[in-house]
């Protein structure tokens, strides 16, 4: 995973939607990137309670999966007042994810959150 640009509103909505399906013991959601869409879903052991939210994106990914604490990513996304965000990884900090506005003229520049180690709920 290098970077991905997507709608901040859709990402926030997808995270809110996926949070309904996360296992309360883990409080994690997954962002699964394929060729042109990212699937956002909760880490629910009970597969009968699965919900997915699909978002279009542009970027350099190779079928990547990101596991995040749902509260942390929601707080980061909602703190930015912009239309689109760019998610990037710092190769020197593989557990860190930077979320910044796609428009360089936006007042807020970036927020940082950490990726989570997936728990057994996947």
C-alpha positions in Angstrom: 0.0 0.0 0.0 1.4 3.4 -1.0 -1.4 5.9 -1.1 -5.1 6.2 -1.9 -7.3 9.3 -2.5 -11.0 9.0 -1.6 -14.0 11.0 -0.5 -13.7 11.9 3.2 -17.5 11.9 3.6 -17.8 8.4 2.1 -14.9 7.1 4.2 -16.5 8.5 7.4 -19.9 7.0 6.4 -18.2 3.7 5.6 -16.5 3.6 9.0 -19.7 4.5 10.8 -21.5 1.7 8.8 -18.7 -0.9 9.5 -18.6 0.0 13.2 -22.1 -1.6 13.5 -20.5 -4.9 12.6 -17.3 -4.8 14.6 -16.7 -7.2 17.4 -17.0 -5.1 20.7 -14.1 -7.1 22.1 -11.8 -5.8 19.4 -13.3 -2.6 18.1 -11.6 -2.9 14.7 -12.6 -2.3 11.1 -10.9 -3.3 8.0 -10.2 -1.4 4.8 -9.7 -3.8 1.9 -8.3 -2.2 -1.2 -8.6 -3.9 -4.6 -8.3 -2.4 -8.1 -10.7 0.5 -7.8 -12.8 0.1 -4.7 -12.1 -0.1 -1.0 -14.4 -2.4 1.1 -14.9 -1.2 4.6 -16.2 -3.8 7.1 -16.1 -4.7 10.8 -14.2 -7.5 12.4 -17.1 -9.6 13.4 -16.7 -13.3 14.4 -20.3 -14.0 13.7 -20.3 -14.1 9.9 -24.2 -13.8 9.8 -23.7 -10.2 10.9 -21.5 -9.0 8.1 -21.9 -5.6 6.4 -19.7 -4.1 3.7 -19.5 -0.5 2.4 -17.8 0.1 -0.9 -16.0 3.3 -1.8 -14.3 4.3 -5.1 -10.7 5.5 -4.8 -7.6 6.4 -6.8 -4.2 5.3 -5.8 -1.3 2.9 -5.7 -2.4 -0.2 -3.9 -2.0 -3.9 -4.5 -4.9 -5.7 -2.9 -4.0 -4.2 0.5 -5.8 -4.7 3.8 -5.6 -2.1 6.6 -6.8 -2.9 10.1 -7.7 0.1 12.3 -9.2 0.9 15.6 -12.7 2.2 14.6 -12.7 5.1 17.1 -9.3 6.4 16.1 -9.9 6.4 12.4 -13.4 8.0 12.8 -11.9 10.8 15.0 -9.1 11.4 12.4 -11.4 11.5 9.4 -14.0 13.7 11.1 -11.3 16.2 12.3 -10.6 17.2 8.7 -12.8 19.7 7.0 -12.2 18.7 3.3 -13.9 16.9 0.4 -11.2 14.3 -0.3 -8.4 12.7 1.8 -5.2 10.9 1.0 -4.2 7.9 3.1 -0.4 7.2 3.0 2.0 5.0 4.9 5.4 6.1 6.0 7.8 3.3 5.1 9.9 4.0 8.2 6.9 3.5 10.4 4.9 0.6 9.0 2.2 0.8 11.7 1.5 4.5 11.0 -1.1 5.9 8.7 -1.2 9.5 7.7 -4.6 11.0 6.6 -4.4 14.4 5.0 -6.6 16.6 2.8 -6.1 16.0 -0.9 -6.3 19.8 -1.5 -3.1 21.4 -0.3 -4.8 24.7 0.5 -6.9 23.2 3.3 -6.3 24.7 6.7 -5.7 21.4 8.5 -2.8 19.5 7.0 -2.7 16.0 8.3 -3.5 13.6 11.2 -1.7 10.5 12.2 -3.2 7.3 13.5 -1.8 3.8 13.9 -2.7 0.6 12.2 -3.8 -2.2 14.4 -2.7 -5.8 14.5 -5.7 -7.8 13.4 -7.3 -9.8 16.2 -8.8 -13.2 15.8 -12.2 -11.8 14.9 -11.4 -11.4 11.2 
